[in-house]
Amino acid sequence: MDRDSCLIIGTGALATLFAARLSAAKTNVTILGSWKAALEVFQHNGAQIECEQPFPVNAISSPVGISSVHKSIVLVKSTNT
């Protein structure tokens, strides 16, 4: 990942909000999560907030292959940390 990249751990509402906003600001966003249905939506449609346009993100279910991260945000329920 390059300097203008961010890894977001989580696939819920806050993760979607942060992913959309960061992607809109030209940050390369990768979302890491275990919720398969959400990851498929992110892969096909990007991150979208209500009536706004979707923003491109990468969605993965495994951290394998991530060699370095400049920024990361953990947005999961406390029971999942």
N, C-alpha and C positions, 0 to 999 in steps of 0.2 A: 504494500500500500504506500502511496506517496504522501507527501506532506499535507496535501489538501484532501485527506481521506479520514473517514470516521467509521468505526465499527460500533453498531448499536446492538446490544444484547437484549433481546426481547422482541415480541411481535404484536403487542397489544396497542391500545389507543395512544398512549404516550410515545411509544416507539414509532408509530406511524406519524404522529405529529412532528417529532424531531426529525425523522427521516425526510419527510416532505419539505420541511423548512431548510434543512441543511442542503438537500439536493437542489432546491431552488436557488440557494446561494452558491451554486457551482462546486459543492463539496461532493467527492465521490463517497457514496454511502453504501456500506454493506451491513445487512441485517442478519444476525445469527439467532436462530431460535429452534424450538422443537415442535411448534404448532404447524403441522404440515399444510393444512388448508390455507393458513395465512401466508406461508412461504410461497405457495403456488400463486396466490394472488399478487404478491409483491413481484415475483418473477415475470408474470405475464402483463400486469397492469401498472406496476410501480407503486409508489406511495401516494395516496390521494386523500384529501380532507374534504368531506362533503361535496360541494358543487365546484370545487377548484379542479384545475387540470392535474393529471397525475404527473409525478416526477420520477425519473428513473432511479432505481436502486438495485443492488445485487442482493440476493437472498440465499442464505446457505443454512444447512442444518448441522454442519460439523466445522470446527475450527481448523481442521487439517488443511494445510496449504496456506494459512495466514502466517507470513513470516515476520511481519512487523506492523505495528499499528501506531499511528501518530496520536490519535485521540480515540477514546472509547467511552461509551455511555452505557450503564447498566440500568435497564428499565424493565425489571421483572417484579413480581409480587415478592414480598419479603420472605414468604415460605419457600420460594424457589432459589434464594441466593445461597 
